[in-house]
Protein backbone atom coordinates (compact mmCIF):
# COMPACT_ATOMS: atom_id res chain seq x y z
CA UNK A 1 0.00 0.00 0.00
CA UNK A 2 1.34 3.40 -0.97
CA UNK A 3 1.42 5.68 2.04
CA UNK A 4 -0.25 9.05 1.79
CA UNK A 5 2.08 12.06 1.95
CA UNK A 6 2.03 14.23 5.04
CA UNK A 7 0.22 17.43 4.10
CA UNK A 8 0.55 20.72 5.96
CA UNK A 9 -2.83 22.36 6.04
CA UNK A 10 -1.55 25.90 6.56
CA UNK A 11 0.70 25.60 3.50
CA UNK A 12 -2.22 24.40 1.40
CA UNK A 13 -4.32 27.36 2.56
CA UNK A 14 -1.52 29.82 1.83
CA UNK A 15 -1.14 28.39 -1.68
CA UNK A 16 -4.87 28.79 -2.27
CA UNK A 17 -4.57 32.47 -1.34
CA UNK A 18 -1.60 32.93 -3.69
CA UNK A 19 -3.53 31.28 -6.52
CA UNK A 20 -6.54 33.53 -5.88
CA UNK A 21 -4.39 36.68 -6.01
CA UNK A 22 -2.44 35.50 -9.08
CA UNK A 23 -5.65 34.76 -10.99
CA UNK A 24 -7.02 38.27 -10.44
CA UNK A 25 -6.21 41.21 -12.72
CA UNK A 26 -6.89 43.73 -9.95
CA UNK A 27 -6.13 44.32 -6.27
CA UNK A 28 -8.02 41.78 -4.13
CA UNK A 29 -9.28 42.70 -0.63
CA UNK A 30 -8.79 40.25 2.24
CA UNK A 31 -12.52 39.67 2.72
CA UNK A 32 -12.93 38.73 -0.93
CA UNK A 33 -9.96 36.36 -0.69
CA UNK A 34 -11.57 34.70 2.31
CA UNK A 35 -14.73 34.14 0.28
CA UNK A 36 -12.84 32.90 -2.78
CA UNK A 37 -10.81 30.38 -0.80
CA UNK A 38 -13.55 29.46 1.70
CA UNK A 39 -11.25 30.29 4.62
CA UNK A 40 -12.23 31.89 7.93
CA UNK A 41 -11.43 35.60 7.91
CA UNK A 42 -9.04 35.46 10.94
CA UNK A 43 -7.09 32.63 9.25
CA UNK A 44 -7.01 34.61 6.01
CA UNK A 45 -5.59 37.69 7.73
CA UNK A 46 -2.94 35.60 9.51
CA UNK A 47 -1.80 33.93 6.29
CA UNK A 48 -1.87 37.18 4.31
CA UNK A 49 0.36 38.90 6.88
CA UNK A 50 2.81 36.02 6.66
CA UNK A 51 2.83 35.99 2.87
CA UNK A 52 3.29 39.77 2.82
CA UNK A 53 6.19 39.56 5.30
CA UNK A 54 7.91 36.94 3.14
CA UNK A 55 7.47 39.05 0.02
CA UNK A 56 5.00 36.78 -1.77
CA UNK A 57 2.20 39.33 -1.53
CA UNK A 58 2.16 43.11 -1.60
CA UNK A 59 -0.54 45.06 0.23
CA UNK A 60 -1.79 48.18 -1.52
CA UNK A 61 -4.94 50.20 -0.91
CA UNK A 62 -6.48 47.63 1.42
CA UNK A 63 -5.98 44.72 -1.00
CA UNK A 64 -3.29 42.40 -2.29
CA UNK A 65 -1.16 41.85 -5.39
CA UNK A 66 1.60 39.33 -5.93
CA UNK A 67 4.84 40.47 -4.28
CA UNK A 68 8.35 40.47 -5.66
CA UNK A 69 9.14 36.99 -4.33
CA UNK A 70 6.20 35.47 -6.21
CA UNK A 71 6.82 37.54 -9.33
CA UNK A 72 10.44 36.39 -9.48
CA UNK A 73 9.27 32.79 -9.60
CA UNK A 74 6.13 32.91 -11.72
CA UNK A 75 6.57 35.89 -14.05
CA UNK A 76 3.11 35.83 -15.62
CA UNK A 77 2.58 38.72 -18.02
CA UNK A 78 0.58 40.83 -15.57
CA UNK A 79 3.03 40.40 -12.72
CA UNK A 80 5.99 40.97 -15.01
CA UNK A 81 4.41 44.25 -16.00
CA UNK A 82 4.09 45.22 -12.34
CA UNK A 83 7.75 44.36 -11.77
CA UNK A 84 8.63 46.74 -14.59
CA UNK A 85 6.44 49.68 -13.64
CA UNK A 86 6.88 49.76 -9.87
CA UNK A 87 10.51 51.02 -9.98
CA UNK A 88 9.37 53.90 -12.18
CA UNK A 89 6.55 54.74 -9.78
CA UNK A 90 8.83 54.49 -6.74
CA UNK A 91 11.42 56.76 -8.35
CA UNK A 92 8.74 59.31 -9.20
CA UNK A 93 7.34 59.13 -5.66
CA UNK A 94 10.76 59.77 -4.14
CA UNK A 95 11.38 62.65 -6.54
CA UNK A 96 8.09 64.44 -5.94
CA UNK A 97 7.40 63.40 -2.35
CA UNK A 98 3.93 62.11 -3.14
CA UNK A 99 2.27 58.77 -3.70
CA UNK A 100 2.18 57.73 -7.36
CA UNK A 101 -0.41 55.72 -9.26
CA UNK A 102 -0.69 53.82 -12.52
CA UNK A 103 -4.22 53.36 -13.85
CA UNK A 104 -5.46 51.79 -17.07
CA UNK A 105 -8.65 51.21 -19.04
CA UNK A 106 -9.28 47.50 -19.40
CA UNK A 107 -12.37 45.36 -19.89
CA UNK A 108 -14.58 48.43 -19.91
CA UNK A 109 -13.37 49.81 -16.57
CA UNK A 110 -10.76 52.27 -15.34
CA UNK A 111 -8.67 50.28 -12.90
CA UNK A 112 -5.83 51.03 -10.56
CA UNK A 113 -2.86 48.88 -11.58
CA UNK A 114 -0.08 49.87 -9.18
CA UNK A 115 0.77 52.31 -6.38
CA UNK A 116 4.08 53.45 -4.92
CA UNK A 117 4.94 55.84 -2.13
CA UNK A 118 8.10 57.03 -0.45
CA UNK A 119 8.06 57.01 3.34
CA UNK A 120 6.79 60.57 3.84
CA UNK A 121 4.31 60.58 0.96
CA UNK A 122 0.63 61.25 1.49
CA UNK A 123 -1.29 58.47 -0.18
CA UNK A 124 -4.94 58.80 -1.06
CA UNK A 125 -6.95 55.86 0.21
CA UNK A 126 -9.26 55.04 -2.67
CA UNK A 127 -12.28 54.27 -0.55
CA UNK A 128 -14.55 54.56 -3.56
CA UNK A 129 -13.77 52.11 -6.35
CA UNK A 130 -11.71 53.72 -9.09
CA UNK A 131 -14.18 52.62 -11.74
CA UNK A 132 -16.86 54.57 -9.85
CA UNK A 133 -14.84 57.77 -9.39
CA UNK A 134 -12.92 58.42 -12.60
CA UNK A 135 -14.71 61.76 -12.97
CA UNK A 136 -13.15 62.91 -9.69
CA UNK A 137 -9.55 61.78 -10.18
CA UNK A 138 -6.80 63.23 -12.33
CA UNK A 139 -5.84 59.86 -13.81
CA UNK A 140 -9.49 59.03 -14.44
CA UNK A 141 -9.99 62.22 -16.42
CA UNK A 142 -6.76 61.67 -18.34
CA UNK A 143 -8.01 58.24 -19.40
CA UNK A 144 -11.55 59.42 -20.16
CA UNK A 145 -10.11 62.15 -22.40
CA UNK A 146 -8.15 59.53 -24.34
CA UNK A 147 -11.17 57.35 -25.09
CA UNK A 148 -12.95 57.49 -28.40
CA UNK A 149 -16.49 58.94 -28.17
CA UNK A 150 -18.18 55.54 -28.22
CA UNK A 151 -16.01 54.21 -25.39
CA UNK A 152 -16.58 57.31 -23.30
CA UNK A 153 -20.34 57.32 -23.85
CA UNK A 154 -20.53 53.66 -22.89
CA UNK A 155 -18.42 54.22 -19.76
CA UNK A 156 -20.38 57.25 -18.58
CA UNK A 157 -23.70 55.54 -19.26
CA UNK A 158 -22.73 52.89 -16.71
CA UNK A 159 -21.24 55.16 -14.03
CA UNK A 160 -22.89 57.91 -12.02
CA UNK A 161 -20.93 61.07 -11.28
CA UNK A 162 -20.91 60.75 -7.50
CA UNK A 163 -20.60 63.89 -5.40
CA UNK A 164 -17.49 63.11 -3.32
CA UNK A 165 -16.55 66.63 -2.22
CA UNK A 166 -17.96 70.13 -2.85
CA UNK A 167 -15.48 70.41 -5.74
CA UNK A 168 -16.47 67.23 -7.62
CA UNK A 169 -17.83 67.61 -11.14
CA UNK A 170 -21.28 66.00 -11.13
CA UNK A 171 -22.67 67.32 -14.41
CA UNK A 172 -21.98 65.28 -17.54
CA UNK A 173 -22.07 68.47 -19.59
CA UNK A 174 -19.43 70.08 -17.37
CA UNK A 175 -17.32 66.94 -17.48
CA UNK A 176 -17.57 66.81 -21.27
CA UNK A 177 -16.38 70.42 -21.53
CA UNK A 178 -13.46 69.63 -19.21
CA UNK A 179 -12.46 66.55 -21.20
CA UNK A 180 -12.55 68.54 -24.44
CA UNK A 181 -10.18 71.20 -23.10
CA UNK A 182 -7.17 69.66 -24.83
CA UNK A 183 -4.86 69.94 -21.80
CA UNK A 184 -1.87 67.63 -21.59
CA UNK A 185 -1.67 67.55 -17.78
CA UNK A 186 -4.81 66.66 -15.88
CA UNK A 187 -5.60 67.62 -12.31
CA UNK A 188 -8.17 67.25 -9.62
CA UNK A 189 -8.26 70.02 -7.05
CA UNK A 190 -9.77 68.34 -3.98
CA UNK A 191 -12.38 66.71 -6.21
CA UNK A 192 -11.79 63.27 -4.73
CA UNK A 193 -10.61 64.13 -1.23
CA UNK A 194 -10.42 67.43 0.60
CA UNK A 195 -6.87 68.55 1.31
CA UNK A 196 -5.37 66.47 -1.51
CA UNK A 197 -4.83 67.32 -5.17
CA UNK A 198 -3.52 65.09 -7.95
CA UNK A 199 -1.75 65.59 -11.26
CA UNK A 200 -1.83 63.04 -14.07
CA UNK A 201 -0.58 62.62 -17.61
CA UNK A 202 -1.55 59.97 -20.17
CA UNK A 203 0.95 57.22 -20.93
CA UNK A 204 2.18 57.18 -24.54
CA UNK A 205 1.57 53.56 -25.49
CA UNK A 206 -0.11 51.72 -28.34
CA UNK A 207 -0.84 48.76 -26.05
CA UNK A 208 -3.06 50.41 -23.46
CA UNK A 209 -4.97 53.51 -22.49
CA UNK A 210 -3.48 54.55 -19.18
CA UNK A 211 -2.22 57.39 -17.03
CA UNK A 212 0.34 58.02 -14.29
CA UNK A 213 -0.52 60.33 -11.40
CA UNK A 214 0.89 61.79 -8.20
CA UNK A 215 -1.07 62.95 -5.16
CA UNK A 216 0.14 66.01 -3.24
CA UNK A 217 -1.19 68.18 -0.41
CA UNK A 218 -3.41 70.90 -1.85
CA UNK A 219 -1.38 73.55 -0.04
CA UNK A 220 1.73 72.65 -2.03
CA UNK A 221 2.41 74.74 -5.11
CA UNK A 222 3.05 72.70 -8.26
CA UNK A 223 6.27 73.59 -10.05
CA UNK A 224 7.01 73.13 -13.73
CA UNK A 225 9.72 70.66 -12.72
CA UNK A 226 7.02 68.50 -11.09
CA UNK A 227 5.12 68.34 -14.37
CA UNK A 228 8.29 67.53 -16.29
CA UNK A 229 9.09 64.69 -13.88
CA UNK A 230 5.60 63.28 -14.33
CA UNK A 231 5.91 63.45 -18.11
CA UNK A 232 9.30 61.71 -18.05
CA UNK A 233 7.82 58.93 -15.93
CA UNK A 234 4.95 58.57 -18.40
CA UNK A 235 7.41 58.16 -21.26
CA UNK A 236 9.39 55.55 -19.31
CA UNK A 237 6.20 53.64 -18.52
CA UNK A 238 5.09 53.86 -22.14
CA UNK A 239 8.42 52.42 -23.30
CA UNK A 240 8.12 49.55 -20.81
CA UNK A 241 4.63 48.69 -22.02
CA UNK A 242 5.17 49.16 -25.75
CA UNK A 243 8.02 46.76 -26.38
CA UNK A 244 5.77 44.04 -27.73
CA UNK A 245 6.31 41.77 -24.73
CA UNK A 246 3.69 42.92 -22.27
CA UNK A 247 0.21 44.29 -22.51
CA UNK A 248 -2.39 44.76 -19.84
C-alpha positions in Angstrom: 0.0 0.0 0.0 1.3 3.4 -1.0 1.4 5.7 2.0 -0.2 9.1 1.8 2.1 12.1 2.0 2.0 14.2 5.0 0.2 17.4 4.1 0.6 20.7 6.0 -2.8 22.4 6.0 -1.6 25.9 6.6 0.7 25.6 3.5 -2.2 24.4 1.4 -4.3 27.4 2.6 -1.5 29.8 1.8 -1.1 28.4 -1.7 -4.9 28.8 -2.3 -4.6 32.5 -1.3 -1.6 32.9 -3.7 -3.5 31.3 -6.5 -6.5 33.5 -5.9 -4.4 36.7 -6.0 -2.4 35.5 -9.1 -5.7 34.8 -11.0 -7.0 38.3 -10.4 -6.2 41.2 -12.7 -6.9 43.7 -10.0 -6.1 44.3 -6.3 -8.0 41.8 -4.1 -9.3 42.7 -0.6 -8.8 40.3 2.2 -12.5 39.7 2.7 -12.9 38.7 -0.9 -10.0 36.4 -0.7 -11.6 34.7 2.3 -14.7 34.1 0.3 -12.8 32.9 -2.8 -10.8 30.4 -0.8 -13.6 29.5 1.7 -11.2 30.3 4.6 -12.2 31.9 7.9 -11.4 35.6 7.9 -9.0 35.5 10.9 -7.1 32.6 9.2 -7.0 34.6 6.0 -5.6 37.7 7.7 -2.9 35.6 9.5 -1.8 33.9 6.3 -1.9 37.2 4.3 0.4 38.9 6.9 2.8 36.0 6.7 2.8 36.0 2.9 3.3 39.8 2.8 6.2 39.6 5.3 7.9 36.9 3.1 7.5 39.0 0.0 5.0 36.8 -1.8 2.2 39.3 -1.5 2.2 43.1 -1.6 -0.5 45.1 0.2 -1.8 48.2 -1.5 -4.9 50.2 -0.9 -6.5 47.6 1.4 -6.0 44.7 -1.0 -3.3 42.4 -2.3 -1.2 41.9 -5.4 1.6 39.3 -5.9 4.8 40.5 -4.3 8.3 40.5 -5.7 9.1 37.0 -4.3 6.2 35.5 -6.2 6.8 37.5 -9.3 10.4 36.4 -9.5 9.3 32.8 -9.6 6.1 32.9 -11.7 6.6 35.9 -14.1 3.1 35.8 -15.6 2.6 38.7 -18.0 0.6 40.8 -15.6 3.0 40.4 -12.7 6.0 41.0 -15.0 4.4 44.2 -16.0 4.1 45.2 -12.3 7.7 44.4 -11.8 8.6 46.7 -14.6 6.4 49.7 -13.6 6.9 49.8 -9.9 10.5 51.0 -10.0 9.4 53.9 -12.2 6.5 54.7 -9.8 8.8 54.5 -6.7 11.4 56.8 -8.4 8.7 59.3 -9.2 7.3 59.1 -5.7 10.8 59.8 -4.1 11.4 62.7 -6.5 8.1 64.4 -5.9 7.4 63.4 -2.4 3.9 62.1 -3.1 2.3 58.8 -3.7 2.2 57.7 -7.4 -0.4 55.7 -9.3 -0.7 53.8 -12.5 -4.2 53.4 -13.9 -5.5 51.8 -17.1 -8.6 51.2 -19.0 -9.3 47.5 -19.4 -12.4 45.4 -19.9 -14.6 48.4 -19.9 -13.4 49.8 -16.6 -10.8 52.3 -15.3 -8.7 50.3 -12.9 -5.8 51.0 -10.6 -2.9 48.9 -11.6 -0.1 49.9 -9.2 0.8 52.3 -6.4 4.1 53.4 -4.9 4.9 55.8 -2.1 8.1 57.0 -0.4 8.1 57.0 3.3 6.8 60.6 3.8 4.3 60.6 1.0 0.6 61.2 1.5 -1.3 58.5 -0.2 -4.9 58.8 -1.1 -7.0 55.9 0.2 -9.3 55.0 -2.7 -12.3 54.3 -0.5 -14.6 54.6 -3.6 -13.8 52.1 -6.4 -11.7 53.7 -9.1 -14.2 52.6 -11.7 -16.9 54.6 -9.9 -14.8 57.8 -9.4 -12.9 58.4 -12.6 -14.7 61.8 -13.0 -13.1 62.9 -9.7 -9.6 61.8 -10.2 -6.8 63.2 -12.3 -5.8 59.9 -13.8 -9.5 59.0 -14.4 -10.0 62.2 -16.4 -6.8 61.7 -18.3 -8.0 58.2 -19.4 -11.5 59.4 -20.2 -10.1 62.2 -22.4 -8.1 59.5 -24.3 -11.2 57.3 -25.1 -13.0 57.5 -28.4 -16.5 58.9 -28.2 -18.2 55.5 -28.2 -16.0 54.2 -25.4 -16.6 57.3 -23.3 -20.3 57.3 -23.9 -20.5 53.7 -22.9 -18.4 54.2 -19.8 -20.4 57.2 -18.6 -23.7 55.5 -19.3 -22.7 52.9 -16.7 -21.2 55.2 -14.0 -22.9 57.9 -12.0 -20.9 61.1 -11.3 -20.9 60.7 -7.5 -20.6 63.9 -5.4 -17.5 63.1 -3.3 -16.5 66.6 -2.2 -18.0 70.1 -2.8 -15.5 70.4 -5.7 -16.5 67.2 -7.6 -17.8 67.6 -11.1 -21.3 66.0 -11.1 -22.7 67.3 -14.4 -22.0 65.3 -17.5 -22.1 68.5 -19.6 -19.4 70.1 -17.4 -17.3 66.9 -17.5 -17.6 66.8 -21.3 -16.4 70.4 -21.5 -13.5 69.6 -19.2 -12.5 66.5 -21.2 -12.5 68.5 -24.4 -10.2 71.2 -23.1 -7.2 69.7 -24.8 -4.9 69.9 -21.8 -1.9 67.6 -21.6 -1.7 67.6 -17.8 -4.8 66.7 -15.9 -5.6 67.6 -12.3 -8.2 67.3 -9.6 -8.3 70.0 -7.0 -9.8 68.3 -4.0 -12.4 66.7 -6.2 -11.8 63.3 -4.7 -10.6 64.1 -1.2 -10.4 67.4 0.6 -6.9 68.5 1.3 -5.4 66.5 -1.5 -4.8 67.3 -5.2 -3.5 65.1 -8.0 -1.7 65.6 -11.3 -1.8 63.0 -14.1 -0.6 62.6 -17.6 -1.5 60.0 -20.2 1.0 57.2 -20.9 2.2 57.2 -24.5 1.6 53.6 -25.5 -0.1 51.7 -28.3 -0.8 48.8 -26.1 -3.1 50.4 -23.5 -5.0 53.5 -22.5 -3.5 54.5 -19.2 -2.2 57.4 -17.0 0.3 58.0 -14.3 -0.5 60.3 -11.4 0.9 61.8 -8.2 -1.1 62.9 -5.2 0.1 66.0 -3.2 -1.2 68.2 -0.4 -3.4 70.9 -1.8 -1.4 73.6 0.0 1.7 72.6 -2.0 2.4 74.7 -5.1 3.1 72.7 -8.3 6.3 73.6 -10.1 7.0 73.1 -13.7 9.7 70.7 -12.7 7.0 68.5 -11.1 5.1 68.3 -14.4 8.3 67.5 -16.3 9.1 64.7 -13.9 5.6 63.3 -14.3 5.9 63.5 -18.1 9.3 61.7 -18.0 7.8 58.9 -15.9 4.9 58.6 -18.4 7.4 58.2 -21.3 9.4 55.5 -19.3 6.2 53.6 -18.5 5.1 53.9 -22.1 8.4 52.4 -23.3 8.1 49.6 -20.8 4.6 48.7 -22.0 5.2 49.2 -25.7 8.0 46.8 -26.4 5.8 44.0 -27.7 6.3 41.8 -24.7 3.7 42.9 -22.3 0.2 44.3 -22.5 -2.4 44.8 -19.8 
